[in-house]
């Protein structure tokens, strides 16, 4: 419990620092926000009215504290461009991004665990070299290029899957999964090589332990040895990296959601940056930071459960 409280206080401090840095950077960008709000109807009176309405002449720290107080009450403000409440836009887009990241992480780990264990068990053999070469190839391909290659293969050539678009889960599970297949595969194939290599490296060391050698001497099946005796002690680094990979998934989602026209937070954030909709950008970054902090807290707790020594 004490360890959890210490980690939580630390992560809250990180969250405050991230949101303040984002707020400061957005307000230090060149240009006048009132011009973006007014568009073609720019007049001196209109500029003065917008700056007074959004209190843009107040000191930066005071505006941040006022915004932070609103967020504490569940009010993320309104879009400067459309007037839509930021919380409404986030509520509409967060489920899409969460589903994409959850499916991608689950698929990448599902591919990495058996591949990493098998490569470690056959270290130096042709199958190990083949898996290592495949991971090196995938690591060298940017996510946007991999996404375009998958679109060309499965959507344009084979016509098995839709190239772009989104089907809500409420309209059918099959249609929803079809619309997520290519984006999920794109992100999973980007993250899979790192997971596989980390697990392979740790598993090779664990396979040399005395209790594993004893299990082999007793005649236990290879699968039982790998998944019962090798996987857990080899997973410490993998769990930590999987938690940190959420940041990579978020960054990848920014690209993938725009390629496949998924209405997630990444696409919302890119559109808000393009339109200089600072309040929407601030809200989206805050939600991403909260998610990242929460995942890191969960990883810390899980790590302390797997190895209680880290909580001392």
C-alpha positions in Angstrom: 0.0 0.0 0.0 2.8 2.4 0.9 4.6 1.6 -2.4 1.4 2.3 -4.3 0.8 5.6 -2.6 4.4 6.7 -3.4 4.0 5.8 -7.0 0.6 7.5 -7.3 1.9 10.7 -5.9 4.9 10.6 -8.2 2.7 10.0 -11.3 0.2 12.8 -10.4 3.2 15.2 -10.2 4.2 14.0 -13.7 0.7 14.5 -14.9 0.6 18.1 -13.7 4.0 18.8 -15.2 2.9 17.4 -18.6 -0.4 19.3 -18.7 1.3 22.6 -17.7 4.1 22.1 -20.3 1.5 21.5 -23.0 -0.5 24.5 -21.9 2.6 26.7 -22.0 3.8 25.5 -25.4 0.4 26.0 -27.0 0.2 29.5 -25.7 3.8 30.3 -26.8 3.2 29.4 -30.4 3.4 32.3 -32.8 0.1 33.9 -34.1 -3.0 35.1 -32.5 -5.6 32.6 -31.5 -8.4 35.1 -32.0 -7.5 35.2 -35.7 -8.1 31.4 -36.0 -11.4 31.8 -34.2 -12.7 34.6 -36.3 -11.5 33.3 -39.7 -12.3 35.7 -42.5 -14.4 38.0 -40.3 -11.4 39.7 -38.6 -12.0 43.1 -37.2 -10.3 45.0 -34.4 -13.5 44.9 -32.4 -13.9 41.1 -33.1 -10.3 40.4 -31.9 -10.9 42.4 -28.7 -14.2 40.6 -28.1 -12.6 37.1 -28.6 -9.6 37.9 -26.4 -12.0 39.2 -23.7 -14.3 36.2 -24.0 -11.5 33.6 -23.6 -9.5 35.9 -21.2 -6.4 35.5 -23.4 -4.8 38.6 -21.8 -4.6 37.0 -18.4 -1.2 35.7 -17.2 -0.3 32.2 -18.4 -0.1 30.6 -14.9 -3.5 32.1 -13.9 -5.1 30.7 -17.0 -3.6 27.3 -16.4 -4.8 27.2 -12.8 -8.3 28.3 -13.9 -8.3 25.5 -16.5 -7.0 23.0 -14.0 -9.8 24.0 -11.6 -12.4 23.4 -14.3 -10.9 20.0 -15.1 -11.2 19.0 -11.5 -15.0 19.6 -11.8 -15.1 17.6 -15.1 -15.2 20.7 -17.4 -12.5 20.5 -20.1 -13.8 23.7 -21.8 -15.2 24.2 -25.2 -13.7 24.1 -28.7 -12.5 27.5 -29.8 -13.6 26.7 -33.4 -16.8 24.7 -33.2 -18.0 25.5 -29.7 -18.5 21.8 -28.9 -17.6 20.8 -25.3 -14.2 19.1 -25.3 -15.5 16.4 -23.0 -18.2 15.4 -25.6 -15.6 15.1 -28.4 -13.4 13.0 -26.2 -16.2 10.8 -25.1 -17.0 10.2 -28.8 -13.4 9.4 -29.8 -11.8 7.7 -26.8 -13.6 4.3 -27.2 -12.3 4.0 -30.8 -8.7 4.6 -29.7 -9.0 2.3 -26.7 -10.3 -0.5 -28.8 -7.6 0.0 -31.4 -4.8 0.0 -28.8 -6.3 -2.9 -26.8 -6.6 -5.1 -29.9 -3.1 -4.1 -31.1 -1.5 -4.8 -27.7 -3.3 -8.1 -27.3 -2.4 -9.3 -30.8 1.3 -8.2 -30.5 1.7 -10.0 -27.2 -0.1 -13.1 -28.5 2.4 -13.2 -31.4 5.4 -12.3 -29.3 5.1 -14.8 -26.4 5.1 -18.1 -28.3 7.6 -16.7 -30.9 10.0 -15.4 -28.2 9.8 -18.6 -26.1 10.3 -20.8 -29.2 13.2 -18.7 -30.5 14.9 -18.9 -27.1 14.3 -22.7 -26.9 15.8 -23.1 -30.4 18.5 -20.4 -29.9 21.0 -20.4 -32.8 18.8 -22.8 -34.9 17.3 -21.9 -38.3 13.9 -21.1 -36.8 15.5 -18.6 -34.3 17.4 -16.9 -37.1 14.3 -16.7 -39.3 12.3 -15.1 -36.5 15.1 -12.7 -35.7 15.4 -11.7 -39.4 11.6 -11.2 -39.6 11.6 -9.0 -36.5 14.5 -6.9 -38.0 12.6 -6.5 -41.2 9.4 -5.3 -39.4 11.4 -2.9 -37.2 12.8 -1.2 -40.3 9.3 -0.5 -41.8 7.6 2.7 -40.6 4.0 2.2 -39.4 2.5 4.4 -42.2 4.3 2.5 -44.9 3.2 -0.9 -43.4 -0.4 0.4 -43.2 -0.3 1.4 -46.9 1.2 -2.0 -47.8 -1.5 -3.9 -45.9 -4.2 -1.7 -47.6 -2.7 -2.5 -51.0 -2.6 -6.3 -50.3 -5.7 -7.0 -48.4 -8.1 -4.2 -49.5 -7.1 -3.4 -53.1 -5.6 -6.6 -54.4 -7.4 -9.4 -52.4 -10.4 -7.3 -51.5 -10.8 -9.2 -48.2 -11.0 -6.2 -45.9 -12.2 -2.6 -46.1 -9.4 0.0 -46.7 -10.8 2.8 -44.6 -13.9 3.5 -42.5 -15.2 2.6 -39.1 -18.2 0.5 -38.0 -19.3 1.1 -34.4 -19.6 -2.0 -32.2 -23.3 -1.2 -31.8 -23.8 -2.0 -35.5 -22.3 -5.4 -35.3 -19.3 -7.2 -33.9 -18.2 -8.7 -37.3 -18.4 -5.3 -39.1 -16.6 -3.6 -36.2 -13.7 -6.2 -36.2 -13.4 -6.0 -39.9 -13.0 -2.3 -39.8 -10.3 -2.7 -37.1 -8.4 -5.6 -38.7 -5.9 -3.7 -40.8 -5.3 -0.9 -38.3 -4.8 -3.5 -35.5 -2.5 -5.6 -37.7 -0.4 -2.5 -38.6 0.2 -1.5 -35.0 0.7 -5.1 -33.8 3.3 -5.9 -36.4 5.2 -2.7 -35.4 5.3 -3.6 -31.7 5.7 -7.4 -32.1 9.4 -7.5 -32.9 10.4 -5.6 -29.8 8.4 -7.8 -27.5 9.6 -11.0 -29.1 13.3 -9.9 -28.8 13.0 -8.9 -25.2 11.3 -12.2 -24.2 13.7 -14.2 -26.2 16.7 -12.6 -24.5 15.3 -13.1 -21.0 14.1 -16.6 -21.7 17.5 -17.7 -22.9 18.9 -16.7 -19.5 16.1 -18.5 -17.6 16.5 -21.7 -19.6 20.0 -22.0 -18.0 18.6 -22.0 -14.5 19.0 -25.1 -12.4 15.2 -25.6 -11.9 14.6 -25.6 -15.6 17.4 -28.1 -16.2 15.8 -30.2 -13.5 12.4 -30.0 -15.2 14.1 -31.2 -18.4 15.8 -34.0 -16.6 12.4 -35.2 -15.2 11.1 -35.5 -18.7 8.5 -32.8 -18.7 7.1 -31.8 -22.1 8.7 -28.8 -23.8 5.5 -26.8 -23.8 4.9 -27.3 -20.1 8.5 -26.2 -19.3 8.3 -23.1 -21.5 4.8 -21.8 -20.3 4.9 -23.0 -16.7 8.5 -22.6 -15.7 10.1 -20.1 -18.1 7.4 -17.6 -19.1 6.7 -16.0 -15.7 10.3 -15.2 -14.7 11.0 -14.1 -18.2 8.1 -11.7 -18.3 9.3 -9.0 -15.9 11.0 -6.9 -18.5 8.3 -7.7 -21.0 5.6 -6.4 -18.7 7.5 -3.1 -18.1 8.1 -2.6 -21.8 4.5 -3.4 -22.6 3.3 -0.7 -20.3 5.8 1.8 -21.7 4.7 0.7 -25.2 1.4 2.4 -24.6 3.2 5.7 -25.5 4.3 4.0 -28.8 0.8 2.8 -29.5 -0.6 6.3 -28.9 2.0 7.8 -31.3 1.3 5.0 -33.8 -2.5 5.6 -33.4 -2.0 9.3 -34.5 -0.7 8.0 -37.8 -2.8 4.9 -38.2 -6.1 6.5 -37.3 -5.6 9.1 -40.1 -4.5 6.5 -42.6 -7.6 4.3 -42.0 -10.0 7.2 -41.3 -10.8 6.0 -37.7 -12.5 8.6 -35.6 -10.3 8.3 -32.6 -8.4 10.6 -30.3 -5.4 10.6 -32.7 -7.4 11.9 -35.6 -9.2 14.4 -33.3 -5.8 15.7 -32.1 -4.3 16.1 -35.5 -7.4 18.0 -36.7 -7.3 20.2 -33.6 -3.6 21.0 -34.2 -4.3 21.9 -37.8 -7.1 24.2 -36.9 -5.2 25.7 -33.9 -8.0 24.6 -31.6 -5.9 24.8 -28.5 -8.6 23.9 -26.0 -9.3 20.7 -27.9 -5.6 19.9 -28.1 -5.2 20.5 -24.4 -8.0 18.2 -23.6 -6.8 15.4 -25.9 -3.2 15.6 -24.5 -4.6 15.5 -20.9 -6.6 12.4 -21.6 -3.5 10.7 -23.3 -1.3 11.7 -20.3 -3.9 10.4 -17.8 -4.0 7.1 -19.7 -0.2 6.8 -19.9 0.1 7.6 -16.1 -2.6 5.0 -15.3 -1.0 2.3 -17.3 2.4 3.0 -15.7 0.8 2.8 -12.3 -0.8 -0.5 -13.2 2.5 -1.8 -14.5 4.2 -0.8 -11.3 1.6 -2.6 -9.2 1.7 -5.7 -11.3 5.5 -5.7 -11.2 5.4 -5.5 -7.4 3.1 -8.5 -7.3 5.3 -10.6 -9.5 8.4 -9.6 -7.6 7.6 -8.2 -4.1 11.2 -7.0 -3.6 10.6 -3.9 -5.8 8.1 -2.6 -3.2 10.6 -2.6 -0.3 
